[in-house]
Amino acid sequence: MKCYDEGYYERHEDDRPDRCFLCGEQADLLCVVRHIESMKMVHLCPACMADRVSEYLLDNTKAWKGKVGKKEIEDALKIFQVVQGK
């Protein structure tokens, strides 16, 4: 499975981005997580995420799309290492 596949980030059909998928409560902070069994993405509040950590996982496999390329990242890392004295 490639992370660039369009269906890779399929959201659950009942998920709402403004409410926790499990408890239905609105929360200031919602985590976008993957349901392990169905592989679908949902929004969970921190309490539900902690209670069901064995069923959901944080998924940071999405490709980073931005103006910063590999060279810029490598340059920034070198500068950071110099500042840290490494």
DSSP file (Angstrom, degrees, kcal/mol; ACC not computed):
  #  RESIDUE AA STRUCTURE BP1 BP2  ACC     N-H-->O    O-->H-N    N-H-->O    O-->H-N    TCO  KAPPA ALPHA  PHI   PSI    X-CA   Y-CA   Z-CA
    1    1 A M              0   0    0      0, 0.0     2,-0.3     0, 0.0     0, 0.0   0.000 360.0 360.0 360.0 129.3    0.0    0.0    0.0
    2    2 A K    >   -     0   0    0      1,-0.1     3,-1.5     0, 0.0     6,-0.1  -0.759 360.0-131.8 -99.9 145.5    1.4    3.4   -1.0
    3    3 A C  T 3  S+     0   0    0     -2,-0.3    60,-0.4     1,-0.3    -1,-0.1   0.586 104.7  63.3 -73.1  -6.6    0.8    6.5    1.0
    4    4 A Y  T 3  S+     0   0    0     58,-0.1    -1,-0.3     4,-0.1     2,-0.1   0.485  72.8 117.4 -94.4  -2.8   -0.1    8.4   -2.2
    5    5 A D    X   -     0   0    0     -3,-1.5     3,-1.4     1,-0.1     4,-0.3  -0.419  68.4-133.2 -63.7 137.0   -3.1    6.2   -3.0
    6    6 A E  G >  S+     0   0    0      1,-0.3     3,-0.7     2,-0.1    -1,-0.1   0.870 104.6  50.0 -61.6 -37.5   -6.3    8.2   -3.0
    7    7 A G  G >  S+     0   0    0      1,-0.2     3,-1.3     2,-0.1    -1,-0.3   0.472  84.5  93.0 -80.0  -0.9   -8.2    5.7   -0.8
    8    8 A Y  G <  S+     0   0    0     -3,-1.4    -1,-0.2     1,-0.3    -2,-0.1   0.807  88.4  43.7 -64.5 -30.3   -5.4    5.5    1.8
    9    9 A Y  G <  S+     0   0    0     -3,-0.7    -1,-0.3    -4,-0.3     2,-0.2  -0.198  79.2 162.9-109.0  41.2   -7.0    8.2    3.9
   10   10 A E    <   -     0   0    0     -3,-1.3    31,-2.8    29,-0.2     2,-0.3  -0.408  28.2-143.7 -64.3 128.2  -10.6    7.1    3.8
   11   11 A R  B     -a   41   0A   0     29,-0.2    31,-0.2    -2,-0.2     2,-0.1  -0.654  25.5 -97.7 -91.7 150.2  -12.7    8.6    6.5
   12   12 A H    >   -     0   0    0     29,-2.4     3,-1.6    -2,-0.3    -1,-0.1  -0.439  30.6-126.8 -64.7 138.3  -15.4    6.8    8.3
   13   13 A E  T 3  S+     0   0    0      1,-0.3    -1,-0.1    -2,-0.1    -2,-0.0   0.741 108.5  47.2 -62.5 -24.1  -18.8    7.6    6.8
   14   14 A D  T 3  S+     0   0    0      2,-0.0    -1,-0.3     7,-0.0     2,-0.2   0.409  86.4 116.1 -96.6   1.2  -20.2    8.6   10.2
   15   15 A D    <   -     0   0    0     -3,-1.6     5,-0.1    26,-0.2    -4,-0.0  -0.474  45.3-165.9 -74.0 139.8  -17.2   10.7   11.3
   16   16 A R    >   -     0   0    0      3,-0.4     3,-1.6    -2,-0.2    27,-0.1  -0.997  19.0-141.5-124.4 128.6  -17.8   14.5   11.8
   17   17 A P  T 3  S+     0   0    0      0, 0.0    -1,-0.1     0, 0.0    13,-0.1   0.621 100.0  52.7 -67.5 -11.3  -14.7   16.7   12.1
   18   18 A D  T 3  S+     0   0    0      8,-0.1     9,-0.4     2,-0.1     2,-0.3   0.422 109.2  50.0-102.5   1.5  -16.3   18.8   14.9
   19   19 A R  S <  S-     0   0    0     -3,-1.6    -3,-0.4     7,-0.2     2,-0.3  -0.966  89.2 -98.3-139.0 153.3  -17.3   16.0   17.2
   20   20 A C     >  -     0   0    0      5,-2.5     4,-1.4    -2,-0.3    24,-0.2  -0.527  29.6-138.5 -67.6 132.6  -15.6   12.9   18.8
   21   21 A F  T  4 S+     0   0    0     22,-3.5    23,-0.1    -2,-0.3    -1,-0.1   0.836  97.3  37.5 -62.3 -34.8  -16.5    9.8   16.8
   22   22 A L  T  4 S+     0   0    0     21,-0.3    -1,-0.1     1,-0.1    22,-0.1   0.942 130.1  22.2 -87.2 -52.4  -17.0    7.7   19.9
   23   23 A C  T  4 S-     0   0    0      2,-0.1    -2,-0.1    22,-0.0     3,-0.1   0.649  89.9-135.0 -95.0 -15.0  -18.7    9.9   22.5
   24   24 A G     <  +     0   0    0     -4,-1.4     2,-0.2     1,-0.3    -3,-0.1   0.465  56.2 138.8  78.7   0.1  -20.2   12.5   20.2
   25   25 A E        -     0   0    0     -6,-0.1    -5,-2.5     1,-0.1     2,-0.3  -0.483  56.7-119.0 -79.2 147.5  -19.0   15.4   22.3
   26   26 A Q        -     0   0    0     -7,-0.2     2,-0.3    -2,-0.2    -7,-0.2  -0.661  38.1-174.6 -79.2 142.0  -17.6   18.6   20.9
   27   27 A A        -     0   0    0     -9,-0.4     3,-0.1    -2,-0.3    17,-0.0  -0.979  37.0-130.3-139.5 151.1  -14.0   19.2   22.1
   28   28 A D  S    S+     0   0    0     -2,-0.3     2,-0.5     1,-0.2    -1,-0.1   0.828 103.0  38.9 -66.6 -31.1  -11.4   21.9   21.7
   29   29 A L        +     0   0    0     -3,-0.1     2,-0.4     2,-0.0    -1,-0.2  -0.980  68.2 175.9-125.7 123.0   -8.9   19.3   20.7
   30   30 A L        -     0   0    0     -2,-0.5     2,-0.4    15,-0.2    15,-0.2  -0.989  19.9-142.4-124.2 136.3   -9.7   16.3   18.5
   31   31 A C  E     -B   44   0A   0     13,-3.5    13,-2.6    -2,-0.4     2,-0.7  -0.798  11.1-136.8 -95.5 135.9   -7.1   13.8   17.2
   32   32 A V  E     +B   43   0A   0     -2,-0.4    27,-0.7    11,-0.2     2,-0.3  -0.851  40.9 166.6 -90.9 117.2   -7.4   12.4   13.8
   33   33 A V  E     -BC  42  58A   0      9,-2.8     9,-2.7    -2,-0.7     2,-0.5  -0.833  36.2-115.2-131.7 164.4   -6.6    8.7   14.2
   34   34 A R  E     -BC  41  57A   0     23,-3.0    23,-2.0    -2,-0.3     2,-0.6  -0.887  22.3-132.1-104.6 129.2   -6.9    5.5   12.3
   35   35 A H  E  >  - C   0  56A   0      5,-3.0     4,-2.7    -2,-0.5     5,-0.4  -0.708  19.3-146.9 -75.8 120.0   -9.3    2.7   13.4
   36   36 A I  T  4 S+     0   0    0     19,-2.4    -1,-0.2    -2,-0.6    20,-0.1   0.881  90.4  47.4 -61.7 -42.8   -7.0   -0.3   13.3
   37   37 A E  T  4 S+     0   0    0     18,-0.4    -1,-0.2     1,-0.2    19,-0.1   0.928 126.6  25.0 -68.4 -46.0   -9.7   -2.8   12.3
   38   38 A S  T  4 S-     0   0    0      2,-0.1    -2,-0.2     0, 0.0    -1,-0.2   0.651  93.1-136.3 -93.3 -16.0  -11.4   -0.9    9.5
   39   39 A M     <  +     0   0    0     -4,-2.7     2,-0.3     1,-0.3   -29,-0.2   0.674  58.5 136.7  65.2  19.7   -8.4    1.3    8.6
   40   40 A K        -     0   0    0     -5,-0.4    -5,-3.0   -31,-0.1     2,-0.3  -0.732  55.3-118.6 -98.9 148.5  -10.7    4.3    8.4
   41   41 A M  E     +aB  11  34A   0    -31,-2.8   -29,-2.4    -2,-0.3     2,-0.3  -0.634  37.7 167.5 -87.6 140.8   -9.8    7.8    9.8
   42   42 A V  E     - B   0  33A   0     -9,-2.7    -9,-2.8    -2,-0.3     2,-0.5  -0.928  35.2-110.9-143.5 166.5  -11.9    9.3   12.5
   43   43 A H  E     - B   0  32A   0     -2,-0.3   -22,-3.5   -24,-0.2     2,-0.4  -0.892  36.0-178.8-101.7 130.3  -11.8   12.2   15.0
   44   44 A L  E     - B   0  31A   0    -13,-2.6   -13,-3.5    -2,-0.5   -24,-0.1  -0.976  25.6-125.7-129.0 144.6  -11.4   11.4   18.7
   45   45 A C     >  -     0   0    0     -2,-0.4     4,-2.4   -15,-0.2     5,-0.2  -0.458  38.0-105.2 -75.8 160.1  -11.3   13.5   21.8
   46   46 A P  H  > S+     0   0    0      0, 0.0     4,-2.3     0, 0.0     5,-0.2   0.856 119.0  54.2 -57.0 -36.9   -8.2   12.9   24.1
   47   47 A A  H  > S+     0   0    0      2,-0.2     4,-2.1     1,-0.2     5,-0.1   0.933 111.8  42.7 -65.5 -45.3  -10.3   11.0   26.7
   48   48 A C  H  > S+     0   0    0      2,-0.2     4,-1.9     1,-0.2    -1,-0.2   0.876 112.5  54.4 -68.4 -36.3  -11.7    8.5   24.2
   49   49 A M  H  < S+     0   0    0     -4,-2.4    -2,-0.2     1,-0.2    -1,-0.2   0.919 110.9  45.5 -62.0 -42.8   -8.3    8.1   22.5
   50   50 A A  H >< S+     0   0    0     -4,-2.3     3,-0.8     1,-0.2    -2,-0.2   0.881 113.3  49.7 -67.8 -38.6   -6.8    7.2   25.9
   51   51 A D  H 3< S+     0   0    0     -4,-2.1    -1,-0.2     1,-0.2    -2,-0.2   0.805 122.2  32.2 -70.0 -29.0   -9.6    4.8   26.7
   52   52 A R  T >X S+     0   0    0     -4,-1.9     3,-2.4    -5,-0.1     4,-1.2  -0.077  72.9 134.6-121.0  33.0   -9.4    3.0   23.4
   53   53 A V  T <4 S+     0   0    0     -3,-0.8    -1,-0.1     1,-0.3    -2,-0.1   0.742  70.9  59.5 -58.6 -25.2   -5.7    3.3   22.6
   54   54 A S  T 34 S+     0   0    0      1,-0.2    -1,-0.3    -3,-0.2    -2,-0.1   0.636 109.6  43.1 -78.8 -12.0   -5.6   -0.4   21.6
   55   55 A E  T <4 S+     0   0    0     -3,-2.4   -19,-2.4    -6,-0.2   -18,-0.4   0.618 115.6  44.1-105.2 -17.2   -8.2    0.2   18.8
   56   56 A Y  E  <  -C   35   0A   0     -4,-1.2     2,-0.4   -21,-0.2   -21,-0.2  -0.932  61.7-167.3-130.4 150.4   -6.9    3.4   17.3
   57   57 A L  E     -C   34   0A   0    -23,-2.0   -23,-3.0    -2,-0.3     2,-0.2  -0.994  29.7-109.3-139.0 148.1   -3.5    4.8   16.3
   58   58 A L  E     -C   33   0A   0     -2,-0.4     2,-0.6   -25,-0.2   -25,-0.2  -0.540  34.8-155.2 -68.7 137.7   -2.1    8.1   15.4
   59   59 A D        +     0   0    0    -27,-0.7     3,-0.3    -2,-0.2   -27,-0.0  -0.927  28.3 161.6-125.1 106.8   -1.3    8.0   11.7
   60   60 A N        +     0   0    0     -2,-0.6    -1,-0.1     1,-0.2    -2,-0.0  -0.094  43.6 109.9-113.3  34.4    1.4   10.4   10.5
   61   61 A T        +     0   0    0      2,-0.1    -1,-0.2   -58,-0.0     2,-0.1   0.518  43.0 119.6 -86.4  -5.0    2.1    8.6    7.2
   62   62 A K  S    S-     0   0    0     -3,-0.3   -58,-0.1     1,-0.1   -59,-0.0  -0.371  74.6-106.3 -64.0 135.7    0.5   11.4    5.1
   63   63 A A        -     0   0    0    -60,-0.4     2,-0.7     1,-0.1    -1,-0.1  -0.347  30.7-117.5 -62.6 140.1    3.0   12.9    2.7
   64   64 A W        -     0   0    0     -3,-0.1     2,-0.7    -2,-0.0    -1,-0.1  -0.719  31.0-167.7 -82.0 114.1    4.2   16.4    3.7
   65   65 A K        +     0   0    0     -2,-0.7     2,-0.3     2,-0.0    -3,-0.0  -0.914  35.0 106.6-107.6 115.2    3.1   18.8    0.9
   66   66 A G  S    S-     0   0    0     -2,-0.7    -2,-0.0     2,-0.2     0, 0.0  -0.936  79.0 -85.9-166.9-173.9    4.7   22.2    1.2
   67   67 A K  S    S+     0   0    0     -2,-0.3     2,-0.5     2,-0.1    -2,-0.0   0.567  93.8  95.9 -86.2  -9.8    7.3   24.5   -0.2
   68   68 A V        -     0   0    0      4,-0.1    -2,-0.2     3,-0.0     2,-0.1  -0.719  58.9-167.0 -88.3 124.8   10.2   23.0    1.8
   69   69 A G     >  -     0   0    0     -2,-0.5     4,-1.9     1,-0.0     5,-0.2  -0.379  38.5 -88.5-101.9-177.5   12.2   20.4    0.0
   70   70 A K  H  > S+     0   0    0      1,-0.2     4,-2.6     2,-0.2     5,-0.2   0.885 124.0  53.1 -60.0 -42.3   14.8   17.9    1.0
   71   71 A K  H  > S+     0   0    0      1,-0.2     4,-2.6     2,-0.2    -1,-0.2   0.914 108.6  49.5 -62.1 -43.7   17.7   20.3    0.6
   72   72 A E  H  > S+     0   0    0      2,-0.2     4,-2.3     1,-0.2    -1,-0.2   0.887 111.9  48.8 -63.5 -39.0   16.1   22.9    2.8
   73   73 A I  H  X S+     0   0    0     -4,-1.9     4,-2.3     2,-0.2    -2,-0.2   0.924 111.8  48.5 -67.1 -43.9   15.4   20.3    5.5
   74   74 A E  H  X S+     0   0    0     -4,-2.6     4,-2.1     2,-0.2    -2,-0.2   0.900 112.0  49.8 -62.7 -40.4   19.0   19.0    5.3
   75   75 A D  H  X S+     0   0    0     -4,-2.6     4,-2.2     2,-0.2    -2,-0.2   0.913 110.7  49.4 -63.3 -43.1   20.3   22.6    5.6
   76   76 A A  H  X S+     0   0    0     -4,-2.3     4,-2.4     1,-0.2    -2,-0.2   0.881 109.9  51.9 -64.3 -38.2   18.1   23.3    8.6
   77   77 A L  H  X S+     0   0    0     -4,-2.3     4,-2.5     2,-0.2    -1,-0.2   0.905 108.7  50.4 -64.8 -41.7   19.3   20.1   10.3
   78   78 A K  H  X S+     0   0    0     -4,-2.1     4,-2.2     2,-0.2    -2,-0.2   0.922 111.3  48.2 -62.1 -44.3   22.9   21.1    9.7
   79   79 A I  H  X S+     0   0    0     -4,-2.2     4,-2.5     1,-0.2    -2,-0.2   0.920 111.4  50.8 -62.1 -43.9   22.3   24.5   11.2
   80   80 A F  H  X S+     0   0    0     -4,-2.4     4,-2.2     1,-0.2    -2,-0.2   0.913 110.1  49.6 -59.8 -43.5   20.5   23.0   14.2
   81   81 A Q  H  X>S+     0   0    0     -4,-2.5     5,-3.1     2,-0.2     4,-0.5   0.878 110.3  50.4 -65.5 -37.8   23.4   20.6   14.8
   82   82 A V  H ><5S+     0   0    0     -4,-2.2     3,-1.0     4,-0.2    -1,-0.2   0.929 111.2  48.4 -64.6 -45.1   26.0   23.4   14.7
   83   83 A V  H 3<5S+     0   0    0     -4,-2.5    -2,-0.2     1,-0.3    -1,-0.2   0.876 111.4  50.2 -62.7 -37.5   23.9   25.4   17.2
   84   84 A Q  H 3<5S-     0   0    0     -4,-2.2    -1,-0.3    -5,-0.2    -2,-0.2   0.562 117.2-115.9 -78.0  -8.1   23.7   22.4   19.4
   85   85 A G  T <<5       0   0    0     -3,-1.0    -3,-0.2    -4,-0.5    -2,-0.1   0.780 360.0 360.0  80.2  28.1   27.4   21.9   19.2
   86   86 A K      <       0   0    0     -5,-3.1    -4,-0.2    -6,-0.1    -5,-0.1   0.413 360.0 360.0-104.3 360.0   27.3   18.5   17.4
